[in-house]
């Protein structure tokens, strides 16, 4: 079982991460008492992106190339 954040837009339940779902998978939807703040998610993502931008320039070209050449996606391992 997985938990995924989302919100109700007035007509539809919207999941923020749909990669966890399979076609025809059964779901349990729980409504929380608090309101969903889209701006909080946006600000959180902007902050994470700013941190990533701070990393640029810290690696040499060779180090970055080595990372690109040796990265393996999780699905490719199995």
Order of alpha helices (4+ residues) and beta strands (2+ residues): beta-beta-alpha-alpha-alpha
